[in-house]
Amino acid sequence: MPAVTIRNLSEETRRALKVRAAQHNRSMEAEMRAILEAVARPEGRLRLGSALAEMSRKNSLTNTDVETVEQIRDARPAEPVRFK
């Protein structure tokens, strides 16, 4: 698992983290992990797969619709963009 170093953390912030960790019965490291997880991956975040499934339901798309698109689409690889 990757490690992260946080430099220049103020003493006040370190003390506040220590108190918060004690309130949650965790180590300071575990508390920082929990804080970072909550901020970086919030419960209400947009999940692409869920959003696409919801769009499909709203537009009444079926598996048959998707199969039809797969059958008629051009399956050749796209030509790379050329910059002159």
PDB file with one MODEL, atoms N, CA, C and O in Angstrom:
MODEL        1
ATOM      1  N   MET A   1       0.842  -1.165   0.000  1.00  0.00           N
ATOM      2  CA  MET A   1       0.000   0.000   0.000  1.00  0.00           C
ATOM      3  C   MET A   1       0.896   1.239   0.000  1.00  0.00           C
ATOM      4  O   MET A   1       1.888   1.283   0.728  1.00  0.00           O
ATOM      5  N   PRO A   2       0.559   2.238  -0.802  1.00  0.00           N
ATOM      6  CA  PRO A   2       1.376   3.446  -0.857  1.00  0.00           C
ATOM      7  C   PRO A   2       1.357   4.202   0.465  1.00  0.00           C
ATOM      8  O   PRO A   2       0.384   4.147   1.217  1.00  0.00           O
ATOM      9  N   ALA A   3       2.433   4.896   0.728  1.00  0.00           N
ATOM     10  CA  ALA A   3       2.543   5.723   1.926  1.00  0.00           C
ATOM     11  C   ALA A   3       2.531   7.188   1.519  1.00  0.00           C
ATOM     12  O   ALA A   3       2.990   7.542   0.433  1.00  0.00           O
ATOM     13  N   VAL A   4       2.008   8.032   2.388  1.00  0.00           N
ATOM     14  CA  VAL A   4       1.939   9.467   2.138  1.00  0.00           C
ATOM     15  C   VAL A   4       2.568  10.191   3.324  1.00  0.00           C
ATOM     16  O   VAL A   4       2.304   9.856   4.479  1.00  0.00           O
ATOM     17  N   THR A   5       3.386  11.168   3.032  1.00  0.00           N
ATOM     18  CA  THR A   5       3.988  11.992   4.071  1.00  0.00           C
ATOM     19  C   THR A   5       3.357  13.373   4.011  1.00  0.00           C
ATOM     20  O   THR A   5       3.239  13.963   2.937  1.00  0.00           O
ATOM     21  N   ILE A   6       2.953  13.885   5.161  1.00  0.00           N
ATOM     22  CA  ILE A   6       2.380  15.234   5.220  1.00  0.00           C
ATOM     23  C   ILE A   6       3.371  16.122   5.952  1.00  0.00           C
ATOM     24  O   ILE A   6       3.625  15.942   7.143  1.00  0.00           O
ATOM     25  N   ARG A   7       3.920  17.069   5.235  1.00  0.00           N
ATOM     26  CA  ARG A   7       4.899  17.979   5.818  1.00  0.00           C
ATOM     27  C   ARG A   7       4.228  19.275   6.238  1.00  0.00           C
ATOM     28  O   ARG A   7       3.145  19.618   5.764  1.00  0.00           O
ATOM     29  N   ASN A   8       4.890  19.983   7.132  1.00  0.00           N
ATOM     30  CA  ASN A   8       4.480  21.328   7.567  1.00  0.00           C
ATOM     31  C   ASN A   8       3.080  21.357   8.173  1.00  0.00           C
ATOM     32  O   ASN A   8       2.350  22.335   8.008  1.00  0.00           O
ATOM     33  N   LEU A   9       2.707  20.294   8.872  1.00  0.00           N
ATOM     34  CA  LEU A   9       1.436  20.257   9.583  1.00  0.00           C
ATOM     35  C   LEU A   9       1.602  21.047  10.879  1.00  0.00           C
ATOM     36  O   LEU A   9       2.533  20.811  11.649  1.00  0.00           O
ATOM     37  N   SER A  10       0.705  21.970  11.102  1.00  0.00           N
ATOM     38  CA  SER A  10       0.844  22.795  12.316  1.00  0.00           C
ATOM     39  C   SER A  10       0.626  21.943  13.562  1.00  0.00           C
ATOM     40  O   SER A  10      -0.049  20.914  13.530  1.00  0.00           O
ATOM     41  N   GLU A  11       1.208  22.398  14.641  1.00  0.00           N
ATOM     42  CA  GLU A  11       1.066  21.691  15.916  1.00  0.00           C
ATOM     43  C   GLU A  11      -0.393  21.672  16.356  1.00  0.00           C
ATOM     44  O   GLU A  11      -0.855  20.686  16.930  1.00  0.00           O
ATOM     45  N   GLU A  12      -1.116  22.747  16.093  1.00  0.00           N
ATOM     46  CA  GLU A  12      -2.534  22.811  16.460  1.00  0.00           C
ATOM     47  C   GLU A  12      -3.335  21.752  15.707  1.00  0.00           C
ATOM     48  O   GLU A  12      -4.204  21.099  16.285  1.00  0.00           O
ATOM     49  N   THR A  13      -3.044  21.584  14.428  1.00  0.00           N
ATOM     50  CA  THR A  13      -3.741  20.580  13.625  1.00  0.00           C
ATOM     51  C   THR A  13      -3.395  19.179  14.104  1.00  0.00           C
ATOM     52  O   THR A  13      -4.263  18.310  14.172  1.00  0.00           O
ATOM     53  N   ARG A  14      -2.131  18.960  14.434  1.00  0.00           N
ATOM     54  CA  ARG A  14      -1.720  17.649  14.937  1.00  0.00           C
ATOM     55  C   ARG A  14      -2.451  17.314  16.233  1.00  0.00           C
ATOM     56  O   ARG A  14      -2.914  16.188  16.419  1.00  0.00           O
ATOM     57  N   ARG A  15      -2.551  18.293  17.124  1.00  0.00           N
ATOM     58  CA  ARG A  15      -3.252  18.080  18.393  1.00  0.00           C
ATOM     59  C   ARG A  15      -4.739  17.811  18.155  1.00  0.00           C
ATOM     60  O   ARG A  15      -5.326  16.939  18.795  1.00  0.00           O
ATOM     61  N   ALA A  16      -5.343  18.561  17.235  1.00  0.00           N
ATOM     62  CA  ALA A  16      -6.766  18.365  16.929  1.00  0.00           C
ATOM     63  C   ALA A  16      -7.002  16.969  16.350  1.00  0.00           C
ATOM     64  O   ALA A  16      -7.995  16.319  16.678  1.00  0.00           O
ATOM     65  N   LEU A  17      -6.091  16.508  15.490  1.00  0.00           N
ATOM     66  CA  LEU A  17      -6.209  15.158  14.940  1.00  0.00           C
ATOM     67  C   LEU A  17      -6.080  14.099  16.032  1.00  0.00           C
ATOM     68  O   LEU A  17      -6.783  13.089  16.024  1.00  0.00           O
ATOM     69  N   LYS A  18      -5.182  14.347  16.958  1.00  0.00           N
ATOM     70  CA  LYS A  18      -4.974  13.402  18.056  1.00  0.00           C
ATOM     71  C   LYS A  18      -6.237  13.297  18.909  1.00  0.00           C
ATOM     72  O   LYS A  18      -6.630  12.199  19.301  1.00  0.00           O
ATOM     73  N   VAL A  19      -6.874  14.434  19.198  1.00  0.00           N
ATOM     74  CA  VAL A  19      -8.113  14.441  19.978  1.00  0.00           C
ATOM     75  C   VAL A  19      -9.230  13.742  19.208  1.00  0.00           C
ATOM     76  O   VAL A  19      -9.956  12.911  19.753  1.00  0.00           O
ATOM     77  N   ARG A  20      -9.352  14.097  17.929  1.00  0.00           N
ATOM     78  CA  ARG A  20     -10.401  13.488  17.091  1.00  0.00           C
ATOM     79  C   ARG A  20     -10.215  11.979  17.001  1.00  0.00           C
ATOM     80  O   ARG A  20     -11.188  11.229  17.078  1.00  0.00           O
ATOM     81  N   ALA A  21      -8.979  11.531  16.837  1.00  0.00           N
ATOM     82  CA  ALA A  21      -8.691  10.090  16.771  1.00  0.00           C
ATOM     83  C   ALA A  21      -9.087   9.415  18.074  1.00  0.00           C
ATOM     84  O   ALA A  21      -9.668   8.329  18.055  1.00  0.00           O
ATOM     85  N   ALA A  22      -8.783  10.038  19.200  1.00  0.00           N
ATOM     86  CA  ALA A  22      -9.145   9.465  20.492  1.00  0.00           C
ATOM     87  C   ALA A  22     -10.663   9.371  20.647  1.00  0.00           C
ATOM     88  O   ALA A  22     -11.174   8.401  21.206  1.00  0.00           O
ATOM     89  N   GLN A  23     -11.381  10.380  20.151  1.00  0.00           N
ATOM     90  CA  GLN A  23     -12.844  10.367  20.232  1.00  0.00           C
ATOM     91  C   GLN A  23     -13.440   9.218  19.429  1.00  0.00           C
ATOM     92  O   GLN A  23     -14.498   8.694  19.777  1.00  0.00           O
ATOM     93  N   HIS A  24     -12.760   8.827  18.352  1.00  0.00           N
ATOM     94  CA  HIS A  24     -13.235   7.732  17.494  1.00  0.00           C
ATOM     95  C   HIS A  24     -12.539   6.403  17.795  1.00  0.00           C
ATOM     96  O   HIS A  24     -12.699   5.429  17.060  1.00  0.00           O
ATOM     97  N   ASN A  25     -11.760   6.375  18.890  1.00  0.00           N
ATOM     98  CA  ASN A  25     -11.024   5.158  19.281  1.00  0.00           C
ATOM     99  C   ASN A  25     -10.144   4.631  18.151  1.00  0.00           C
ATOM    100  O   ASN A  25     -10.118   3.431  17.877  1.00  0.00           O
ATOM    101  N   ARG A  26      -9.422   5.548  17.497  1.00  0.00           N
ATOM    102  CA  ARG A  26      -8.522   5.172  16.403  1.00  0.00           C
ATOM    103  C   ARG A  26      -7.159   5.796  16.645  1.00  0.00           C
ATOM    104  O   ARG A  26      -6.998   6.715  17.448  1.00  0.00           O
ATOM    105  N   SER A  27      -6.187   5.264  15.922  1.00  0.00           N
ATOM    106  CA  SER A  27      -4.876   5.903  15.914  1.00  0.00           C
ATOM    107  C   SER A  27      -4.969   7.161  15.057  1.00  0.00           C
ATOM    108  O   SER A  27      -5.922   7.334  14.298  1.00  0.00           O
ATOM    109  N   MET A  28      -3.980   8.033  15.183  1.00  0.00           N
ATOM    110  CA  MET A  28      -3.974   9.237  14.341  1.00  0.00           C
ATOM    111  C   MET A  28      -3.907   8.850  12.872  1.00  0.00           C
ATOM    112  O   MET A  28      -4.566   9.467  12.034  1.00  0.00           O
ATOM    113  N   GLU A  29      -3.114   7.833  12.555  1.00  0.00           N
ATOM    114  CA  GLU A  29      -3.002   7.394  11.163  1.00  0.00           C
ATOM    115  C   GLU A  29      -4.342   6.887  10.640  1.00  0.00           C
ATOM    116  O   GLU A  29      -4.734   7.214   9.520  1.00  0.00           O
ATOM    117  N   ALA A  30      -5.042   6.096  11.438  1.00  0.00           N
ATOM    118  CA  ALA A  30      -6.352   5.587  11.021  1.00  0.00           C
ATOM    119  C   ALA A  30      -7.353   6.730  10.868  1.00  0.00           C
ATOM    120  O   ALA A  30      -8.191   6.712   9.966  1.00  0.00           O
ATOM    121  N   GLU A  31      -7.264   7.715  11.744  1.00  0.00           N
ATOM    122  CA  GLU A  31      -8.161   8.869  11.653  1.00  0.00           C
ATOM    123  C   GLU A  31      -7.902   9.658  10.374  1.00  0.00           C
ATOM    124  O   GLU A  31      -8.841  10.077   9.698  1.00  0.00           O
ATOM    125  N   MET A  32      -6.634   9.859  10.045  1.00  0.00           N
ATOM    126  CA  MET A  32      -6.307  10.578   8.802  1.00  0.00           C
ATOM    127  C   MET A  32      -6.786   9.807   7.584  1.00  0.00           C
ATOM    128  O   MET A  32      -7.279  10.405   6.627  1.00  0.00           O
ATOM    129  N   ARG A  33      -6.648   8.481   7.608  1.00  0.00           N
ATOM    130  CA  ARG A  33      -7.162   7.667   6.494  1.00  0.00           C
ATOM    131  C   ARG A  33      -8.666   7.842   6.361  1.00  0.00           C
ATOM    132  O   ARG A  33      -9.179   8.012   5.255  1.00  0.00           O
ATOM    133  N   ALA A  34      -9.380   7.800   7.492  1.00  0.00           N
ATOM    134  CA  ALA A  34     -10.836   7.948   7.461  1.00  0.00           C
ATOM    135  C   ALA A  34     -11.240   9.312   6.908  1.00  0.00           C
ATOM    136  O   ALA A  34     -12.178   9.408   6.116  1.00  0.00           O
ATOM    137  N   ILE A  35     -10.535  10.367   7.321  1.00  0.00           N
ATOM    138  CA  ILE A  35     -10.832  11.717   6.837  1.00  0.00           C
ATOM    139  C   ILE A  35     -10.589  11.801   5.333  1.00  0.00           C
ATOM    140  O   ILE A  35     -11.425  12.326   4.598  1.00  0.00           O
ATOM    141  N   LEU A  36      -9.457  11.289   4.874  1.00  0.00           N
ATOM    142  CA  LEU A  36      -9.143  11.339   3.444  1.00  0.00           C
ATOM    143  C   LEU A  36     -10.144  10.531   2.623  1.00  0.00           C
ATOM    144  O   LEU A  36     -10.571  10.978   1.559  1.00  0.00           O
ATOM    145  N   GLU A  37     -10.523   9.350   3.103  1.00  0.00           N
ATOM    146  CA  GLU A  37     -11.522   8.528   2.400  1.00  0.00           C
ATOM    147  C   GLU A  37     -12.850   9.276   2.300  1.00  0.00           C
ATOM    148  O   GLU A  37     -13.472   9.295   1.238  1.00  0.00           O
ATOM    149  N   ALA A  38     -13.283   9.888   3.393  1.00  0.00           N
ATOM    150  CA  ALA A  38     -14.568  10.590   3.401  1.00  0.00           C
ATOM    151  C   ALA A  38     -14.570  11.770   2.441  1.00  0.00           C
ATOM    152  O   ALA A  38     -15.585  12.055   1.805  1.00  0.00           O
ATOM    153  N   VAL A  39     -13.444  12.452   2.336  1.00  0.00           N
ATOM    154  CA  VAL A  39     -13.365  13.623   1.466  1.00  0.00           C
ATOM    155  C   VAL A  39     -13.170  13.219   0.004  1.00  0.00           C
ATOM    156  O   VAL A  39     -13.807  13.777  -0.889  1.00  0.00           O
ATOM    157  N   ALA A  40     -12.294  12.255  -0.235  1.00  0.00           N
ATOM    158  CA  ALA A  40     -11.975  11.873  -1.612  1.00  0.00           C
ATOM    159  C   ALA A  40     -13.050  10.996  -2.244  1.00  0.00           C
ATOM    160  O   ALA A  40     -13.232  11.010  -3.462  1.00  0.00           O
ATOM    161  N   ARG A  41     -13.763  10.231  -1.414  1.00  0.00           N
ATOM    162  CA  ARG A  41     -14.780   9.318  -1.937  1.00  0.00           C
ATOM    163  C   ARG A  41     -16.072   9.449  -1.146  1.00  0.00           C
ATOM    164  O   ARG A  41     -16.459   8.516  -0.443  1.00  0.00           O
ATOM    165  N   PRO A  42     -16.754  10.605  -1.248  1.00  0.00           N
ATOM    166  CA  PRO A  42     -17.967  10.820  -0.460  1.00  0.00           C
ATOM    167  C   PRO A  42     -19.092   9.872  -0.882  1.00  0.00           C
ATOM    168  O   PRO A  42     -19.119   9.380  -2.010  1.00  0.00           O
ATOM    169  N   GLU A  43     -20.006   9.630   0.036  1.00  0.00           N
ATOM    170  CA  GLU A  43     -21.131   8.724  -0.209  1.00  0.00           C
ATOM    171  C   GLU A  43     -21.951   9.137  -1.431  1.00  0.00           C
ATOM    172  O   GLU A  43     -22.348   8.284  -2.224  1.00  0.00           O
ATOM    173  N   GLY A  44     -22.206  10.427  -1.589  1.00  0.00           N
ATOM    174  CA  GLY A  44     -23.077  10.887  -2.658  1.00  0.00           C
ATOM    175  C   GLY A  44     -22.386  11.181  -3.967  1.00  0.00           C
ATOM    176  O   GLY A  44     -22.937  11.880  -4.816  1.00  0.00           O
ATOM    177  N   ARG A  45     -21.166  10.649  -4.147  1.00  0.00           N
ATOM    178  CA  ARG A  45     -20.432  10.986  -5.370  1.00  0.00           C
ATOM    179  C   ARG A  45     -21.083  10.334  -6.593  1.00  0.00           C
ATOM    180  O   ARG A  45     -21.758   9.310  -6.485  1.00  0.00           O
ATOM    181  N   LEU A  46     -20.869  10.940  -7.734  1.00  0.00           N
ATOM    182  CA  LEU A  46     -21.399  10.420  -8.987  1.00  0.00           C
ATOM    183  C   LEU A  46     -20.625   9.177  -9.383  1.00  0.00           C
ATOM    184  O   LEU A  46     -19.398   9.197  -9.480  1.00  0.00           O
ATOM    185  N   ARG A  47     -21.342   8.116  -9.606  1.00  0.00           N
ATOM    186  CA  ARG A  47     -20.730   6.876 -10.088  1.00  0.00           C
ATOM    187  C   ARG A  47     -21.155   6.709 -11.536  1.00  0.00           C
ATOM    188  O   ARG A  47     -22.348   6.643 -11.834  1.00  0.00           O
ATOM    189  N   LEU A  48     -20.193   6.642 -12.425  1.00  0.00           N
ATOM    190  CA  LEU A  48     -20.464   6.665 -13.856  1.00  0.00           C
ATOM    191  C   LEU A  48     -21.402   5.548 -14.289  1.00  0.00           C
ATOM    192  O   LEU A  48     -22.360   5.792 -15.023  1.00  0.00           O
ATOM    193  N   GLY A  49     -21.138   4.333 -13.844  1.00  0.00           N
ATOM    194  CA  GLY A  49     -21.991   3.210 -14.242  1.00  0.00           C
ATOM    195  C   GLY A  49     -23.430   3.399 -13.809  1.00  0.00           C
ATOM    196  O   GLY A  49     -24.357   3.130 -14.573  1.00  0.00           O
ATOM    197  N   SER A  50     -23.616   3.861 -12.586  1.00  0.00           N
ATOM    198  CA  SER A  50     -24.964   4.108 -12.073  1.00  0.00           C
ATOM    199  C   SER A  50     -25.643   5.221 -12.861  1.00  0.00           C
ATOM    200  O   SER A  50     -26.830   5.131 -13.173  1.00  0.00           O
ATOM    201  N   ALA A  51     -24.889   6.270 -13.182  1.00  0.00           N
ATOM    202  CA  ALA A  51     -25.454   7.388 -13.948  1.00  0.00           C
ATOM    203  C   ALA A  51     -25.876   6.935 -15.342  1.00  0.00           C
ATOM    204  O   ALA A  51     -26.942   7.316 -15.824  1.00  0.00           O
ATOM    205  N   LEU A  52     -25.047   6.128 -15.987  1.00  0.00           N
ATOM    206  CA  LEU A  52     -25.398   5.635 -17.326  1.00  0.00           C
ATOM    207  C   LEU A  52     -26.611   4.714 -17.283  1.00  0.00           C
ATOM    208  O   LEU A  52     -27.480   4.788 -18.152  1.00  0.00           O
ATOM    209  N   ALA A  53     -26.675   3.844 -16.270  1.00  0.00           N
ATOM    210  CA  ALA A  53     -27.830   2.951 -16.138  1.00  0.00           C
ATOM    211  C   ALA A  53     -29.106   3.760 -15.919  1.00  0.00           C
ATOM    212  O   ALA A  53     -30.151   3.446 -16.489  1.00  0.00           O
ATOM    213  N   GLU A  54     -29.018   4.803 -15.092  1.00  0.00           N
ATOM    214  CA  GLU A  54     -30.184   5.655 -14.840  1.00  0.00           C
ATOM    215  C   GLU A  54     -30.629   6.369 -16.119  1.00  0.00           C
ATOM    216  O   GLU A  54     -31.826   6.471 -16.389  1.00  0.00           O
ATOM    217  N   MET A  55     -29.669   6.862 -16.906  1.00  0.00           N
ATOM    218  CA  MET A  55     -29.999   7.513 -18.179  1.00  0.00           C
ATOM    219  C   MET A  55     -30.696   6.538 -19.115  1.00  0.00           C
ATOM    220  O   MET A  55     -31.657   6.902 -19.793  1.00  0.00           O
ATOM    221  N   SER A  56     -30.218   5.310 -19.154  1.00  0.00           N
ATOM    222  CA  SER A  56     -30.835   4.293 -20.013  1.00  0.00           C
ATOM    223  C   SER A  56     -32.263   4.021 -19.590  1.00  0.00           C
ATOM    224  O   SER A  56     -33.152   3.909 -20.433  1.00  0.00           O
ATOM    225  N   ARG A  57     -32.491   3.913 -18.274  1.00  0.00           N
ATOM    226  CA  ARG A  57     -33.852   3.670 -17.779  1.00  0.00           C
ATOM    227  C   ARG A  57     -34.773   4.840 -18.117  1.00  0.00           C
ATOM    228  O   ARG A  57     -35.911   4.636 -18.540  1.00  0.00           O
ATOM    229  N   LYS A  58     -34.278   6.071 -17.930  1.00  0.00           N
ATOM    230  CA  LYS A  58     -35.098   7.247 -18.220  1.00  0.00           C
ATOM    231  C   LYS A  58     -35.495   7.312 -19.686  1.00  0.00           C
ATOM    232  O   LYS A  58     -36.585   7.775 -20.025  1.00  0.00           O
ATOM    233  N   ASN A  59     -34.600   6.844 -20.556  1.00  0.00           N
ATOM    234  CA  ASN A  59     -34.851   6.899 -21.992  1.00  0.00           C
ATOM    235  C   ASN A  59     -35.404   5.591 -22.535  1.00  0.00           C
ATOM    236  O   ASN A  59     -35.504   5.408 -23.748  1.00  0.00           O
ATOM    237  N   SER A  60     -35.760   4.689 -21.642  1.00  0.00           N
ATOM    238  CA  SER A  60     -36.382   3.401 -21.996  1.00  0.00           C
ATOM    239  C   SER A  60     -35.539   2.577 -22.965  1.00  0.00           C
ATOM    240  O   SER A  60     -36.085   1.917 -23.849  1.00  0.00           O
ATOM    241  N   LEU A  61     -34.214   2.607 -22.810  1.00  0.00           N
ATOM    242  CA  LEU A  61     -33.353   1.789 -23.659  1.00  0.00           C
ATOM    243  C   LEU A  61     -33.374   0.348 -23.158  1.00  0.00           C
ATOM    244  O   LEU A  61     -33.410   0.096 -21.954  1.00  0.00           O
ATOM    245  N   THR A  62     -33.351  -0.582 -24.090  1.00  0.00           N
ATOM    246  CA  THR A  62     -33.358  -1.999 -23.738  1.00  0.00           C
ATOM    247  C   THR A  62     -32.069  -2.643 -24.234  1.00  0.00           C
ATOM    248  O   THR A  62     -31.291  -2.025 -24.961  1.00  0.00           O
ATOM    249  N   ASN A  63     -31.857  -3.878 -23.836  1.00  0.00           N
ATOM    250  CA  ASN A  63     -30.695  -4.619 -24.326  1.00  0.00           C
ATOM    251  C   ASN A  63     -30.755  -4.777 -25.842  1.00  0.00           C
ATOM    252  O   ASN A  63     -29.721  -4.790 -26.509  1.00  0.00           O
ATOM    253  N   THR A  64     -31.952  -4.895 -26.377  1.00  0.00           N
ATOM    254  CA  THR A  64     -32.112  -4.998 -27.836  1.00  0.00           C
ATOM    255  C   THR A  64     -31.607  -3.737 -28.516  1.00  0.00           C
ATOM    256  O   THR A  64     -30.970  -3.812 -29.567  1.00  0.00           O
ATOM    257  N   ASP A  65     -31.883  -2.581 -27.929  1.00  0.00           N
ATOM    258  CA  ASP A  65     -31.390  -1.315 -28.488  1.00  0.00           C
ATOM    259  C   ASP A  65     -29.867  -1.302 -28.526  1.00  0.00           C
ATOM    260  O   ASP A  65     -29.264  -0.914 -29.527  1.00  0.00           O
ATOM    261  N   VAL A  66     -29.261  -1.724 -27.444  1.00  0.00           N
ATOM    262  CA  VAL A  66     -27.800  -1.742 -27.368  1.00  0.00           C
ATOM    263  C   VAL A  66     -27.234  -2.737 -28.380  1.00  0.00           C
ATOM    264  O   VAL A  66     -26.246  -2.436 -29.051  1.00  0.00           O
ATOM    265  N   GLU A  67     -27.834  -3.898 -28.498  1.00  0.00           N
ATOM    266  CA  GLU A  67     -27.374  -4.897 -29.468  1.00  0.00           C
ATOM    267  C   GLU A  67     -27.482  -4.367 -30.887  1.00  0.00           C
ATOM    268  O   GLU A  67     -26.603  -4.623 -31.710  1.00  0.00           O
ATOM    269  N   THR A  68     -28.542  -3.636 -31.185  1.00  0.00           N
ATOM    270  CA  THR A  68     -28.723  -3.054 -32.522  1.00  0.00           C
ATOM    271  C   THR A  68     -27.606  -2.066 -32.827  1.00  0.00           C
ATOM    272  O   THR A  68     -27.048  -2.077 -33.924  1.00  0.00           O
ATOM    273  N   VAL A  69     -27.279  -1.219 -31.868  1.00  0.00           N
ATOM    274  CA  VAL A  69     -26.188  -0.257 -32.065  1.00  0.00           C
ATOM    275  C   VAL A  69     -24.882  -1.004 -32.291  1.00  0.00           C
ATOM    276  O   VAL A  69     -24.103  -0.630 -33.168  1.00  0.00           O
ATOM    277  N   GLU A  70     -24.630  -2.052 -31.517  1.00  0.00           N
ATOM    278  CA  GLU A  70     -23.408  -2.844 -31.680  1.00  0.00           C
ATOM    279  C   GLU A  70     -23.321  -3.457 -33.078  1.00  0.00           C
ATOM    280  O   GLU A  70     -22.234  -3.539 -33.650  1.00  0.00           O
ATOM    281  N   GLN A  71     -24.433  -3.880 -33.620  1.00  0.00           N
ATOM    282  CA  GLN A  71     -24.442  -4.520 -34.935  1.00  0.00           C
ATOM    283  C   GLN A  71     -24.176  -3.528 -36.061  1.00  0.00           C
ATOM    284  O   GLN A  71     -23.521  -3.873 -37.044  1.00  0.00           O
ATOM    285  N   ILE A  72     -24.672  -2.308 -35.934  1.00  0.00           N
ATOM    286  CA  ILE A  72     -24.550  -1.362 -37.055  1.00  0.00           C
ATOM    287  C   ILE A  72     -23.361  -0.418 -36.933  1.00  0.00           C
ATOM    288  O   ILE A  72     -23.029   0.282 -37.889  1.00  0.00           O
ATOM    289  N   ARG A  73     -22.720  -0.389 -35.775  1.00  0.00           N
ATOM    290  CA  ARG A  73     -21.613   0.559 -35.620  1.00  0.00           C
ATOM    291  C   ARG A  73     -20.399   0.109 -36.418  1.00  0.00           C
ATOM    292  O   ARG A  73     -20.228  -1.078 -36.694  1.00  0.00           O
ATOM    293  N   ASP A  74     -19.579   1.048 -36.778  1.00  0.00           N
ATOM    294  CA  ASP A  74     -18.344   0.776 -37.508  1.00  0.00           C
ATOM    295  C   ASP A  74     -17.302   0.297 -36.490  1.00  0.00           C
ATOM    296  O   ASP A  74     -16.857   1.067 -35.639  1.00  0.00           O
ATOM    297  N   ALA A  75     -16.924  -0.965 -36.583  1.00  0.00           N
ATOM    298  CA  ALA A  75     -16.029  -1.557 -35.591  1.00  0.00           C
ATOM    299  C   ALA A  75     -14.551  -1.342 -35.926  1.00  0.00           C
ATOM    300  O   ALA A  75     -13.673  -1.751 -35.166  1.00  0.00           O
ATOM    301  N   ARG A  76     -14.278  -0.698 -37.066  1.00  0.00           N
ATOM    302  CA  ARG A  76     -12.878  -0.462 -37.416  1.00  0.00           C
ATOM    303  C   ARG A  76     -12.250   0.524 -36.448  1.00  0.00           C
ATOM    304  O   ARG A  76     -12.924   1.441 -35.978  1.00  0.00           O
ATOM    305  N   PRO A  77     -10.974   0.351 -36.143  1.00  0.00           N
ATOM    306  CA  PRO A  77     -10.314   1.326 -35.257  1.00  0.00           C
ATOM    307  C   PRO A  77     -10.321   2.711 -35.895  1.00  0.00           C
ATOM    308  O   PRO A  77     -10.210   2.850 -37.113  1.00  0.00           O
ATOM    309  N   ALA A  78     -10.450   3.701 -35.078  1.00  0.00           N
ATOM    310  CA  ALA A  78     -10.454   5.078 -35.566  1.00  0.00           C
ATOM    311  C   ALA A  78      -9.066   5.433 -36.088  1.00  0.00           C
ATOM    312  O   ALA A  78      -8.058   4.928 -35.595  1.00  0.00           O
ATOM    313  N   GLU A  79      -9.030   6.289 -37.070  1.00  0.00           N
ATOM    314  CA  GLU A  79      -7.769   6.774 -37.599  1.00  0.00           C
ATOM    315  C   GLU A  79      -7.182   7.761 -36.598  1.00  0.00           C
ATOM    316  O   GLU A  79      -7.907   8.591 -36.049  1.00  0.00           O
ATOM    317  N   PRO A  80      -5.886   7.681 -36.357  1.00  0.00           N
ATOM    318  CA  PRO A  80      -5.286   8.632 -35.425  1.00  0.00           C
ATOM    319  C   PRO A  80      -5.339  10.059 -35.973  1.00  0.00           C
ATOM    320  O   PRO A  80      -5.301  10.269 -37.186  1.00  0.00           O
ATOM    321  N   VAL A  81      -5.424  11.009 -35.089  1.00  0.00           N
ATOM    322  CA  VAL A  81      -5.450  12.416 -35.479  1.00  0.00           C
ATOM    323  C   VAL A  81      -4.052  12.790 -35.948  1.00  0.00           C
ATOM    324  O   VAL A  81      -3.053  12.438 -35.322  1.00  0.00           O
ATOM    325  N   ARG A  82      -4.004  13.511 -37.063  1.00  0.00           N
ATOM    326  CA  ARG A  82      -2.723  13.958 -37.588  1.00  0.00           C
ATOM    327  C   ARG A  82      -2.651  15.479 -37.466  1.00  0.00           C
ATOM    328  O   ARG A  82      -3.519  16.197 -37.963  1.00  0.00           O
ATOM    329  N   PHE A  83      -1.617  15.948 -36.806  1.00  0.00           N
ATOM    330  CA  PHE A  83      -1.419  17.391 -36.667  1.00  0.00           C
ATOM    331  C   PHE A  83      -0.351  17.812 -37.651  1.00  0.00           C
ATOM    332  O   PHE A  83       0.736  17.234 -37.682  1.00  0.00           O
ATOM    333  N   LYS A  84      -0.653  18.808 -38.452  1.00  0.00           N
ATOM    334  CA  LYS A  84       0.308  19.256 -39.465  1.00  0.00           C
ATOM    335  C   LYS A  84       0.961  20.524 -39.052  1.00  0.00           C
ATOM    336  O   LYS A  84       1.801  21.052 -39.781  1.00  0.00           O
TER     337      LYS A  84
ENDMDL
END
